[in-house]
Structures are given as C-alpha cells and as structure tokens.
C-alpha cells in the first residue's frame, strides 16, 4: 500500500479546481443540493458574503480577511463587510 498524504490533492495544487462547476452550473448544482437537503437557498455570492462576515465577527483582522479572499485593498473588505451580523441566539 502507498503512503497516504494529508489533505486532498486540490489543497496542494493551487490551480486545481475544488468543484467541477462554475457560473450557472455552480448555482444550479448548489440550488439542487439545497433543495434536496431542505435547507435555505443561498447563492454562491451570499455564501461568500456570510463566510467573510462571520470571519469579521470572529475578530479576524481585515488585513487577513482581504488576503484570504483576494481583495487587493483592505479598505474594500472593511467597507463591504464591516456591518454587524445579528446573533441567532435567543431568536
């Protein structure tokens, strides 16, 4: 047997796609999956926005978030994602 390496191949090859879908095909696949699971329909944009907002709420600096998501300016990240998320607890 061969030696197993940590992490999926996609994590080690920067140009390798993680998902086999792009554009409308990604939205359609995501919509089907959400429907099949019976969960709220989130667009790829909404999922990205939520993830970045959660990072902000968790206290990750805008400089780090901008680097993670590929923004060239930290000010862009701060302007778009500085809103406060409503805490789901107690609602």
N, CA and C of each residue as an Amber inpcrd file, in Angstrom:
protein
   273
   0.8330000  -1.1920000   0.0000000   0.0000000   0.0000000   0.0000000
   0.8680000   1.2410000   0.0000000   0.4080000   2.2830000  -0.6760000
   1.1470000   3.5340000  -0.7220000   0.9570000   4.3430000   0.5480000
   1.7790000   5.3280000   0.6980000   1.6920000   6.2230000   1.8470000
   0.6340000   7.2770000   1.5610000  -0.2830000   7.4560000   2.5150000
  -1.3060000   8.4840000   2.3640000  -0.7270000   9.8360000   2.7340000
  -1.1110000  10.8610000   1.9680000  -0.6630000  12.2140000   2.2820000
  -1.8190000  12.9940000   2.8930000  -1.4990000  13.9530000   3.7080000
  -2.5310000  14.7730000   4.3350000  -3.1290000  15.7340000   3.3230000
  -4.4390000  15.9100000   3.3950000  -5.1120000  16.8680000   2.5370000
  -5.3980000  16.3220000   1.1490000  -6.4660000  16.8430000   0.5720000
  -6.8440000  16.4440000  -0.7770000  -5.8760000  17.0520000  -1.7810000
  -5.7530000  16.4190000  -2.9410000  -4.8720000  16.9100000  -3.9920000
  -5.1830000  18.3700000  -4.3180000  -6.4790000  18.7220000  -4.3220000
  -6.8770000  20.0830000  -4.6530000  -6.2710000  21.1030000  -3.7010000
  -5.9870000  20.6770000  -2.4670000  -5.3890000  21.5840000  -1.4830000
  -3.9080000  21.8060000  -1.7310000  -3.2830000  20.9320000  -2.5060000
  -1.8420000  21.0300000  -2.7250000  -1.5030000  21.6120000  -4.0870000
  -2.4640000  21.6830000  -4.9830000  -2.2390000  22.1980000  -6.3300000
  -3.1040000  23.4500000  -6.5070000  -2.4940000  24.6380000  -6.4360000
  -3.2680000  25.8810000  -6.4380000  -4.2020000  26.0550000  -7.6350000
  -3.8320000  25.5610000  -8.8080000  -4.6650000  25.7550000  -9.9940000
  -5.7240000  24.6850000 -10.1760000  -5.7330000  23.6650000  -9.3350000
  -6.7010000  22.5700000  -9.4420000  -8.0450000  23.0270000  -8.8850000
  -9.1020000  22.8200000  -9.6500000 -10.4380000  23.1980000  -9.2000000
 -10.8750000  22.2920000  -8.0550000 -11.5320000  22.8990000  -7.0720000
 -12.0910000  22.1250000  -5.9700000 -13.4530000  21.5760000  -6.3780000
 -14.2390000  22.3860000  -7.0700000 -15.5520000  21.9680000  -7.5390000
 -15.5240000  21.8550000  -9.0590000 -16.2860000  20.9120000  -9.6090000
 -16.2850000  20.7470000 -11.0610000 -17.2100000  21.7310000 -11.7770000
 -17.7790000  22.6900000 -11.0470000 -18.7540000  23.6070000 -11.6270000
 -18.2530000  25.0440000 -11.5800000 -18.7460000  25.8580000 -12.5240000
 -18.5170000  27.2990000 -12.4950000 -19.7870000  27.9850000 -12.9660000
 -19.9030000  29.2640000 -12.6910000 -21.0110000  30.0810000 -13.1860000
 -22.3730000  29.4860000 -12.9400000 -23.2380000  29.4910000 -13.9550000
 -24.6060000  28.9930000 -13.7980000 -24.6670000  27.5270000 -13.3480000
 -23.7330000  26.7180000 -13.7930000 -23.7370000  25.3080000 -13.3860000
 -23.5140000  25.1690000 -11.8810000 -22.6680000  26.0320000 -11.3170000
 -22.4470000  26.0200000  -9.8750000 -23.7160000  26.4190000  -9.1400000
 -24.3620000  27.4890000  -9.6010000 -25.6080000  27.9240000  -8.9610000
 -26.6660000  26.8330000  -9.0290000 -26.7970000  26.1710000 -10.1890000
 -27.7980000  25.1110000 -10.3410000 -27.4980000  23.9240000  -9.4350000
 -26.2370000  23.5190000  -9.3670000 -25.8590000  22.3910000  -8.5110000
 -26.0980000  22.7350000  -7.0410000 -25.7580000  23.9430000  -6.6520000
 -25.9640000  24.3810000  -5.2820000 -27.4610000  24.4170000  -4.9600000
 -28.2590000  24.9400000  -5.8640000 -29.7170000  25.0180000  -5.6700000
 -30.3150000  23.6170000  -5.5230000 -29.8920000  22.6850000  -6.3690000
 -30.4010000  21.3050000  -6.2680000 -30.0320000  20.6750000  -4.9330000
 -28.7920000  20.8650000  -4.5240000 -28.3260000  20.2900000  -3.2580000
 -29.1020000  20.8760000  -2.0890000 -29.2840000  22.1820000  -2.0910000
 -30.0290000  22.8270000  -1.0100000 -31.4740000  22.3450000  -0.9880000
 -32.0770000  22.1990000  -2.1510000 -33.4540000  21.6980000  -2.2350000
 -33.5280000  20.2830000  -1.6850000 -32.5940000  19.4250000  -2.1110000
 -32.5980000  18.0310000  -1.6630000 -32.3910000  17.9080000  -0.1580000
 -31.6100000  18.8290000   0.4150000 -31.3570000  18.8070000   1.8570000
 -32.4390000  19.5330000   2.6550000 -33.2860000  20.2670000   1.9450000
 -34.3450000  21.0000000   2.6210000 -33.8400000  22.1960000   3.4130000
 -32.7690000  22.8230000   2.9090000 -32.2150000  23.9950000   3.5860000
 -32.4490000  25.2360000   2.7330000 -32.2620000  26.3890000   3.3670000
 -32.4500000  27.6670000   2.6900000 -31.5770000  27.7580000   1.4350000
 -32.1040000  28.3950000   0.4050000 -31.3790000  28.5620000  -0.8490000
 -30.4500000  29.7690000  -0.7460000 -29.1390000  29.5280000  -0.7230000
 -28.1220000  30.5750000  -0.6750000 -27.3750000  30.5650000  -2.0030000
 -27.1600000  31.7390000  -2.5770000 -26.3560000  31.8450000  -3.7950000
 -24.8810000  31.7490000  -3.4140000 -24.0070000  31.4350000  -4.3730000
 -22.5700000  31.4490000  -4.0680000 -22.1230000  32.7960000  -3.4970000
 -22.6480000  33.8860000  -4.0250000 -22.3000000  35.2170000  -3.5170000
 -22.7240000  35.3590000  -2.0510000 -23.9530000  34.9210000  -1.7350000
 -24.4390000  35.0260000  -0.3560000 -23.5930000  34.1760000   0.5980000
 -23.1980000  32.9940000   0.1580000 -22.3610000  32.1380000   0.9980000
 -21.0050000  32.7990000   1.2510000 -20.4180000  33.3630000   0.2200000
 -19.1300000  34.0580000   0.3760000 -19.2700000  35.2380000   1.3230000
 -20.3190000  36.0460000   1.1080000 -20.5340000  37.2190000   1.9450000
 -20.7250000  36.8080000   3.4080000 -21.4960000  35.7730000   3.6280000
 -21.7340000  35.3120000   5.0040000 -20.4450000  34.8150000   5.6430000
 -19.6560000  34.0260000   4.9110000 -18.4050000  33.4990000   5.4740000
 -17.4710000  34.6450000   5.8750000 -17.3360000  35.6270000   5.0060000
 -16.4630000  36.7580000   5.3000000 -17.0100000  37.5550000   6.4830000
 -18.3250000  37.7340000   6.5520000 -18.9290000  38.4460000   7.6710000
 -18.7050000  37.7070000   8.9840000 -18.7950000  36.3980000   8.9550000
 -18.5500000  35.6030000  10.1620000 -17.0890000  35.7500000  10.5900000
 -16.1660000  35.7170000   9.6420000 -14.7510000  35.9350000   9.9880000
 -14.5930000  37.2830000  10.6870000 -15.2590000  38.3100000  10.1500000
 -15.1770000  39.6410000  10.7590000 -15.7280000  39.6070000  12.1800000
 -16.8870000  38.9880000  12.3660000 -17.4960000  38.8940000  13.6930000
 -16.5970000  38.1340000  14.6600000 -15.8550000  37.1550000  14.1480000
 -14.9560000  36.3720000  14.9950000 -13.6840000  37.1340000  15.3560000
 -13.5160000  38.3310000  14.8060000 -12.3830000  39.1630000  15.1630000
 -11.1540000  38.9970000  14.2850000 -11.2890000  38.3150000  13.1650000
 -10.1550000  38.1870000  12.2530000  -9.9140000  39.5550000  11.6100000
  -8.6870000  40.0500000  11.6560000  -8.3980000  41.3880000  11.1080000
  -8.7190000  41.4870000   9.6170000  -9.1630000  42.6870000   9.2060000
  -9.4950000  42.9000000   7.7980000  -8.3100000  42.6170000   6.8830000
  -7.1080000  42.8660000   7.3350000  -5.9290000  42.5860000   6.5140000
  -5.8780000  41.0910000   6.1860000  -6.1210000  40.2410000   7.1780000
  -6.1110000  38.7860000   6.9680000  -7.2720000  38.3540000   6.0820000
  -8.4630000  38.9010000   6.3290000  -9.6270000  38.5490000   5.5080000
  -9.3800000  38.9500000   4.0600000  -8.8740000  40.1540000   3.8440000
  -8.6060000  40.6210000   2.4750000  -7.6380000  39.6740000   1.7690000
  -6.6250000  39.2250000   2.4790000  -5.6630000  38.2880000   1.9030000
  -6.3460000  36.9560000   1.5580000  -7.1760000  36.4440000   2.4670000
  -7.8590000  35.1600000   2.2460000  -8.7660000  35.1870000   1.0210000
  -9.4600000  36.3080000   0.8070000 -10.4600000  36.3570000  -0.2630000
  -9.9650000  37.0220000  -1.5370000  -8.7090000  37.4930000  -1.5280000
  -8.1250000  38.0280000  -2.7430000  -8.4350000  39.4780000  -3.0290000
  -8.8490000  40.2340000  -2.0160000  -9.0600000  41.6670000  -2.2220000
  -7.7130000  42.3670000  -2.2840000  -7.5550000  43.2810000  -3.2170000
  -6.2870000  43.9960000  -3.3470000  -6.1620000  45.1230000  -2.3210000
  -7.3030000  45.5860000  -1.8130000  -7.2870000  46.6690000  -0.8220000
  -8.0400000  46.2490000   0.4360000  -7.4240000  46.4290000   1.5700000
  -8.0780000  46.1390000   2.8450000  -9.2830000  47.0440000   3.0360000
  -9.2190000  48.2640000   2.5350000 -10.3390000  49.2020000   2.6800000
 -11.6020000  48.6720000   1.9940000 -11.4530000  47.9610000   0.8820000
 -12.5970000  47.3580000   0.2070000 -13.2620000  46.3500000   1.1280000
 -12.4730000  45.4980000   1.7380000 -13.0030000  44.4900000   2.6480000
 -13.7210000  45.1620000   3.8110000 -13.1060000  46.1760000   4.3920000
 -13.7010000  46.8700000   5.5320000 -15.0110000  47.5590000   5.1350000
 -15.0350000  48.2040000   3.9800000 -16.2480000  48.9160000   3.5430000
 -17.4190000  47.9590000   3.3250000 -17.1600000  46.8150000   2.7280000
 -18.2330000  45.8890000   2.3620000 -18.6750000  45.0170000   3.5310000
 -17.7410000  44.6450000   4.4040000 -18.0490000  43.6350000   5.4140000
 -18.0280000  44.1410000   6.8450000 -18.0670000  45.4410000   7.0600000
 -17.9890000  45.9510000   8.4240000 -19.3390000  45.9700000   9.1390000
 -20.3970000  45.5520000   8.4650000 -21.7050000  45.5150000   9.1220000
 -21.7090000  44.4410000  10.2200000 -22.6380000  44.5610000  11.1080000
 -22.7360000  43.6210000  12.2190000 -23.7590000  42.5490000  11.8860000
 -23.3940000  41.2970000  12.1030000 -24.3200000  40.1860000  11.9250000
 -25.2300000  40.0930000  13.1500000 -26.4700000  39.8040000  12.9320000
 -27.3920000  39.5850000  14.0430000 -27.0900000  38.2240000  14.6380000
 -26.9700000  38.1760000  15.9480000 -26.7020000  36.9200000  16.6440000
 -27.9710000  36.0710000  16.6220000 -27.8610000  34.8220000  16.1800000
 -29.0070000  33.9350000  16.0790000 -29.5110000  33.4520000  17.4350000
 -28.6880000  33.5480000  18.4710000 -29.0960000  33.0610000  19.7900000
 -30.2390000  33.9120000  20.3320000 -31.1970000  33.2360000  20.9100000
 -32.3160000  33.9250000  21.5430000 -33.3650000  34.3980000  20.5760000
 -33.2750000  34.0110000  19.3250000 -34.2970000  34.4400000  18.3540000
 -35.1130000  33.2670000  17.9000000
